[in-house]
């Protein structure tokens, strides 16, 4: 299935310490243009649309965009901080959603320190609401110095609260994260990473982890920025390098394939752990080798 991760905005209602954006850039496609972009994805045969931000729910027209994608036969998943995810949104768009990913950065103390007082409880309520409406519920954890020693506790908590998948991300040193580097950065030495792998094994039972080079740079999985530009992965989009043109370009499919051939195999690697009730994906922490390279 062809997948597009669509950054519908960079605006956000929070100012998280580890945010990669670090700004409140206001330019984004308006409702009409965003719907045209979704139509274009439908024409190109994309089957899954993952809506990202910023915080997607700051867009008042988000239910319109979700329902538009559903009308085109595209499955829709939402990535959110959970603080604006409520019954009113579900009533307007829930029938068109296939799943939701909610950011959790550790237990209440760590989460609220990073995101703001009360955010943990609101994210918890969002998880419960999504489960109540029968959505697939995932969680995203950004591993920082404030959370690394509570990973086991956090994943077990997520498992107990009906979360089926967890994606663990390393800190991306841009935006607010760079400004708070001394507070948040984890020194990914071999001992620390090995310890984290053992933690994942403990959570996931006796299944051995399997590693695979799973760089997302391929024509079947793309990222679309808030202005409609296309990138082969989120790393490239965040840094705004190696664009494959615009979703509105007539030759965008050719340009995506050409960019894939230029970039070639990447070193991005993920380790997967799974048990009967929850699966965990851990990024290996290596920066994209193409950032800062003319491709």
N, C-alpha and C positions, 0 to 999 in steps of 0.2 A: 504494500500500500504506500502510495506517495504521501509524504507528510510535509506540512509547512508550519513552522513556528512563526507566528505573526505578532510582532511587537506593535500593539495597537496604540500605545502611548508610552512616554517616559515620565509622565506626571505620576505622582504618588501622594497618598494621604499621610505617609510616614516619612521619617528621616532616619533610616536605620544606619547604624555605625558602619556596617559592612557593605552598604549599597554600592554597586559598581557604577551607578549613574553619577551621583554627586552633584546633579543639577536638576533644574525643573524645566528642562527644555519643553516649550509649549507647542512647537510645530508638530502636527500630525495630520494624517489624512482626515478630511471631514467625513460625515456619514455617507454622502453620495460617492465620494472617491473610494472609501473603504469598501463599500458594497460592490463597486466596480472591480476592485482588486479580488474580492471573494468570487465574483463571477468569473474572473480570469482564471483563478485557481480551479474552479469547476470545469472550465473549458479545457484546461491542461491535464485533467484527470486526477487531481489530488483528492485523496479520500479521508484525510485526517487533518484538522486544523487545530493547532495548540495556540491559544491566545495568551500572550505574555505582556509584560510591561517593563518598567513602571508597575503600576497597579491598574490592571484592566478595568476594574470596577469603578474607577473615577470617571470613566466615560459613561454619560447618561444614555448613550445610544447602544451600549453593549448588547442588551437583549435583541435589538434589531439586527446587529451583525451576526449574533449567534443563530438567530432564527433564519436569517438569509442563507447562511452556510448550510443549515439543516435542509432548507428547501432545495438546495442544489445537490443534496445527497451526500454532503460532507459531514463526517463525524466531528464533533467539537469537544475539545478538552480545555479547561481553564486553569491557569496557574495564578494563584492569588495569595496575598498575605492573610486572607480570611476575615479581616476586620470589617469589611463592607458586605460580606456574603450573608444575606438574610432571606427571610421568607418572601419578601416582596420581589427580590431578584429571582428567586426560584419560581415564583408564580409566573413571571414574565418570560423566563428563559429555560427553566429546568427541564422541560420536556424535550428541548433540543440539545441538552448537554449529555455527553457520554461519560464524562469523568471530571474530577477536579483535583488539583495538586495544591496543597496548603503548606506554606512555609512554617517550619518549626525549628528553632535554633537551640533547643535544649530544654531543660526544665524551666519553670516559671521565672526563677531568678535571672538566669542567663538570657532567656528570650526577651523578657521585659527590659532588661538592661540595654540590650542591643536595639530593640524596636520601640520601646516606650511602655509606660505603666498601663496595665490592663490588656495589652495585646495578646498575651498568652491565653487568657480566658476567652477572648473574642475568637481566637483561632480554634480553641477547643470547641466552642459553640458551633463554629463553621463545620468542623469535622463531624460533629453529632448531627447537624442539619443535613449535610450531604449524605450521610448514611441513612438517615430517616427517609430521604427521597430516593434511595436506591441507586445513588451514583457510585461509580468506582472512585475510591478515595486513596490518593497517594500523598506522600509528604516529601518535602525537600529540606535537607539540612545543610547549611553552610558550616563547614567545620572550622572553628576558630579556637584560639587559646582559651576562650571562655567556656567552650562546650566539649572539647575533645575528651575530657575525663568523665563525661556524663553520657557518652554515646550509647553504652549498653542500657542504661536507665531510660534514655529517651526512646530508643527503638522498642524496648519492651512496653513502654507506655503507649506508643503508637499502635503496636500490635493489639494491646488490650482495648484500644479505642476504635478498632475496626479499620485501620489503615492497612492496605494490602501491599503497597510498594513504597520503598524509601529510596530516594536518590541523594547520595552524599556528595556535596560539591566542595572543592577546595576554594580557599579565599582567592578572589581575583583582584589583584592589586591595582585597581583603578578607582576613581571617584572617591567616595567617603572612606572606603577601605584603605586607600593609600594614606589618607589623612590620619587614620587611626591604626596605622601599621604596628606600632609598638605595643598597643593594647591587644590586638587581635591575631597577629601573625603566628602561625604554627611552624616550628622548625621541623620540616619533614625529613629528619634523618632516618636511617634504616631501622633503628630500634623503635622509634615512635610509630613508624608505619607498620612494622611487624606487630607491635602491640595492638594496633587498631585492627589489623587483619585477624588476630586471635580473638579480639572482641567480637568481630563479625561471626567468626566460627562458633563462638559461645552462644550468640543469639540464634544462629541458624541451625544449630544442631551439629551433627557429625559430617554433614556434606562438605566436601572439600571445595574451596573457592576455585573458580575457573577464570583465567584471564584471557582476553582476546583484544586484538587491536580493532577497535570499533570506532574509528574516526568517522564523524558524521558527514564528511565531505564526499557526497555522492549525489547523483542527479535525482535520487528518489527522496531525499530529505533536505529541505532548504529552510532558510530563515529570511523573513521579510521585515525590514525595518519600518518604523512608523511613517516614513515617506514613500514606501513602496519599493525601495531598493532591495535586491536579492543578494544573499550571502550563503556560502556553503555550510557555515556552522555559526553557533552563537558567539564563539571567540572572535571570529572575523567580524561579525556584525557589531559586537560591543566596541571593537577597536576601529570600526569603519575602514577596513582594508580589504582589498581583493573583492570588490563588488562584481557581481555577474550581471550588472545592468538593472533595469527596472522590470517589475512584473508586467508593466504595460508595453514593454518592447515587443515587437512582432517576433524577434529572433531570440527571445529570452531562453528558450529550451536549448538552442544551439550554444548560447553563451554560457549556460550552466555546465553543459557537457565539456566545453572548451576549458573552463576554469578548473574543472575536476582533473582534466588531463595535465594542466599546468602544475597543479599542486601535488598530484600523485599521492602515494601512501603517506599517512601521517603517523606520528608516534603516540597520539592520544590512546590511552588504554584504560579500560574499566575492569573492575573485578566484581563478579556477580556472586551473591550468596542467596540461598533460598531455603525455606522450610515449608511446612504444610500451610502456614497461614500468612507468611510475610516474605517478601524478597527485598534484597538490599543491593544497590549498585554504588560502588565506590570509584570515584575518579582518581587517577594515579598522581595527580598534582603536577605533571610536567606541563609547562606552558606550550601553547601552540607554536611550533617552530616557524610558522609562516608570518607571525606578527612581526612587523618591522622589516619584512622582506618584500621586495618588489616582485609581485606575482600577478 
